[in-house]
Amino acid sequence: MTKDKTEQRKRLLKWFGFAVGAMTLIGVLYGGPGKTARLLAALGYLGSLGIWAAYTWCIKRDIWRFTDSMEKSLDYMIQGREDPEFDETAESQLSKLQTKLKQLYEIQNHYVQSSLEERKKMQELVSDISHQTRTPVSNIKMYAEMLGEKCTDRDTEEEFLAQLKEQADKLDFLIQSLVKMSRLETGILKIRQEETPLYDTLGRAIGSVLPRADRKDIQISVDCPEELFIYHDPRWTEEALYNILDNGVKYTEPGGKIDVSVREQEIYAHITIRDTGKGIEESRQCKIFGRFYREPEVRGQEGVGIGLYLAREIITRQKGYIEVRSEAGRGSCFHIYLPGKSQN
């Protein structure tokens, strides 16, 4: 029942009560002790009873409708229906309460969905970790068992020991990568942005990949203004840039080249990292930033497929973004955009 109808009913009952009361008062004051007076008094009394009965009935009916509607609304919520049938257009108390219930229902649904998504992510993470650690652990066990055999000679033992060290290093690298990823995702290590020179951050990232680039005779050229200050987390941004550069060195043939340039734009600092490596097929470019993704032809090489995932997460958490443009066999170009000033 709407608010207007309720008020209209109250006014009608009020005027009817006044009419009956007036009739009774006239009978008492002017009718005297005769039959007319008694008749008017009786009519007034019966009218009052009728008004009370009608009013009580209306109240009971409204209560019944209210409880019935609330019961249906609660049933919809208990059954988990996506859109409970609430009348949000009316102005009655029932409608207001139903609106509040719907808001509570939506909040509860949001928490349930978030919990399910978090549980799914955790299951995927555990599955990924189990899959990634299985190979190095199995290899370590295998070489350890071989070393335990008495028939192995000195040269074979040294070969097995070298393989054990390689697998242990791979497992250590994987664990370190997983620790970085988990700390970043869970918020244990937070992004702490400050206005510092991008030149210094980029220099440290390039310095970390130079030894491997020198071993492959890969030339790295850099064009970055020293006076460019941007609002970023130096440590995590260095990690992101290192991961992209490391990928470039890893998948570029000996004698190749990597060009790094930085340009200041109106809102962003634009970092370009271009290599002459193997390139990425267009159909795979949307997948390379996925956790543990590795292209089929490079699965035999070192790496676990976390570097580019971490790079995108780090840049995104600083309100920046990454784009990649590449052609198979013609190298790749990564475009990193970082805010020039605080976006808070």
N, C-alpha and C positions, 0 to 999 in steps of 0.2 A: 504494500500500500504506500502511495506517495505521500509526501508531507502535505500537499494541498488538499488531498482527499481526507486526510485525518483531521485537518483543521475545519473543513466544511462539515464533517460529521459532528464534531464537537459543538460548532455553532448551532446546528440544527437541534441537537439534544438540549442545548442550553435554552433556546427559545421555546421549545416544547415544554420544558420544565417550568419556565416562567409562566406560560399560559395555564398550565395545570395548577400551579401555585396561586395564580391570580384568581382562578375559578374557585378554588377552595376558600381563599380569603374573602371573596365576595359572598359566598354562601354563609360564612360565619358572621360577617359584619352586617349583612342586609337581609339575609334569608330568615332570620329568627329561628325559633325552635321547630318550625314546620317541616313538612316532608321535603320541600325544595332545598332547604339548608342541609338536611341530612343527605339528600341525593347528591348535592354538589360536593359535600365533604367526602362522601363515598367515592365519587368520581375522581376527586383529587387524590385520595389515598390510592385508588387503583391505578390512576395515571402515574403516580410516583413509583409504584411497584413496577409498572410497565417500563417506565424510563430506566429504572435501575436494572431490570432484567435485560432490556435491550443493550444497555451500555456494557453490562457484564458479558453478554453474549459476544458483542463486538470485540471486547478486550480478549476474550478466550479465542475467538477466531484469529485475531491478529497474532496472538502468542502461538497458536497452532501453526499458522502459516510461517511465522518466523522460525520456529524450531524445525519444521519440515524442510524449509529452504536451507537452513544451516546444516541439517543432517545430510542433505543431498550434496551440498558444497564440500563437506568434510569427507563424504564417501568418494567424491571425485579425486580429492587430494590423496586419500589413502590408496586408491587404485592406481595412482601415479599417472593420471591423464595429463596430457601436455597442456590442455586449455580448458580448465574447469569452467562450467557455465555460470558465470557471475554476471549479474545485472549492474553494470557500473554507471549507467545513465540516470538511474533514479536517484532521488534525494532522501530516501528513507534511512532510518537508522540501520536497517538490515543491509541496504546497499553499501553504506559506509563501512559496516563491519566486514561485509564480503570483500570489499576492495582491500581492506587491511589484510584479510586472510590471503587474498591472492598475492599481495606483495610478499607476505611471509612465505607462501608456497614457492614463489619464484626465487626468493633468496635461498631457501632450502634446496631447491633443485640445482641452483648454481653451485652450492657447496658440494652436493652429491656428484655432479658432473666433474667438478674440479678434482674431487677425491679419486674418481674413477680414472681420469686422465693421468693424475700423478701416479696411481698404481700401475697403469699401463706403461708409462715411461720408465718406472722402476723395473718392471719385468723385462722391458726391452733392453735396458742398460745391463741388467744381470746376465741376460742372454748374450749380449754383445761381448761383455767381459769374458764370459765363459768360452765363447767361440774364439776370441782373440788370444787368450792365454793357453788354449789347449795345445796348439802346435809347438810353441817353444818348450813347454813343460814336457810334452811327450818326447821331443828330441833330446832334452837334457837327460831324461830317464833312460832313453835308448843308449846314448853314448856312455852314460855311467855304467850301465850293465855291460857294455862291450869292454870298457876299461877293466871291469872285474874279471874278465876271462883271462886265464893264464897264458893262452896261446898268442896273445898280441905281442908284437915286437916293439922296439923303442920308437921307430918311425911312426908306426900306427898309433901308439899311445899319444905321441905329440900331435898327430892329426886329430885324434879324438878330443884331446884337451883344447886344441884351437877351436873345434866345433862347439865344445861345451861353453867356452868363453863367448863365442859369437851368439849362441842362443841365450846365454845369461844376459849379455848386453841388450839383446832384443827384448827380453822380458823386462829388464830394468827400464828401457826406454818406454815400453808400453805402460808400465805401472806409473812412471812419472807423468806421462801424457794423460792417463786416466785420473791421476790425482789433480792435475791442473784443471781438467774438464769438470770434475765433480766439485771442486772448490769454487769454480766460477759459477756453475749452475745452481749450487745450493746457497750461494751468497756468503760463504765463509770468507772468501777473498773478494772484496768489493772494488769496483772501479773508483779510483780516486783521481779526479781530473784537476789539473792545475795548468796555468798558463806558462808554458816552457817552450824552448826552441825545438821545432820539429827536426831541425838539422842534427841535433845531438841524438835524438831518439833513432832516427834513420841511420845515423852513422854507426851506432852500436849494433843494430840489426845486420847491417852489411858486414861489419867486422866479424860477426859470428859465422857468416857463410863463406868468407874469403878463403880460408884454408882449403875447403873442399873445392871451391871454384878454381883455385890455383892448381890443384891436383889434376883437374880436368881441362886445364888451359882455357877456362871460360873467362872472358873479359867482362867486367862490370863497370859501367859508366854511370856517373851520378850528376844530376843537375838540380841542386836544391839551394834556395837562398838562405844564407846563414842567419839573417835577421828575422826570419818568419817565426813568430810566436803564435801558437794555437793552444786552445784549451783541450788538453787530453791527459790520459794516464800514461806517463812515460814507460813504465815497466810493462804494462799489458799491451800497449801499442807496439812496443818493440817486439813482443812475442808474436803479435799478429803479422807484422811486416816480415819478421824472420821466417815464419811458416810459409809465407808466399814466396819469398826469395829462395828458401830451401827447396821448395817444390820446383822452382825454375832451374836451379842448379842440378837437381836430381834427374830431371827429365829432359835436360838439354845435352846434346851430344858434345863430346870433347871438341874444343875449338870454337864453341858457340859464343853467344853474346847475350848479356842482359843489360837493358837500359832502364834507369830509374830517373824519373823527373818529377818535380813538384811545382805546382802553379797555385798562386793565391787567387781565389775567386771571391765574389761578393759575399757569399755565406760560408762556403766550404774551402778547405785546402784540398786540392786535387792531386793525389799521388798516383803516378802511372808506373807500373812494373811490366816491362815487355821483354819476352825471351824469344829465342829462336829454337825452342824445343819441339817436341813431337806434336804439340797442339791437342785440342780436345774436340771431338765430334759434337756437332750442334745438339744432337739428341741427348747427350750426356751432360751438357753444361749446367742444366738445372739440378743435377744430382751431385756434383763434385763437392758441394758444401754440406752434404749429409754426413752424419756421424758414421765413421768406419767405412765410408764408401771408397772403393778403389776400382779403377778401371781394369777390365779383365786382363789386358796385355801387360800390366805392370805389377801384377800380384806376386810375381816371383822376386821383385826387388824389395829392398828394405822399406819400412814404413807400415803404419797401421791405419791410415785414413782418418786421422783426427785433426791434422794441422789446419786444413782449410775450414773445417767446422769451427775450430777454436777462433780462427782469424775472423770469421764472420760474426761470431757471438761477441767478440771483444769490440769490434767496430760498431756493431749494432747497439750495444749497451752504452756507447758514447754518442748515440743519436747520429751515427754516420751510416754509410752503406757501401757495399762492394758490388761491382759489376765485372763480368768477364766477357771478353770477345776473343774468339779463337777459331781457327780452321785446322782440321787434321793435317799434320805434316807441315804447317806453316807457323808454328809457334802460338803463344798465348799472350794476351794483354789484360792485366788486372787493373781496374780503376778503383781506387779507394778514396772515399770522400769523408773527411772529418770536419766537424764544425770549427770555424775559425774563432768563434767566441762562445762563451757559456750559453747553453740552451735552456738553463733552468729558469 
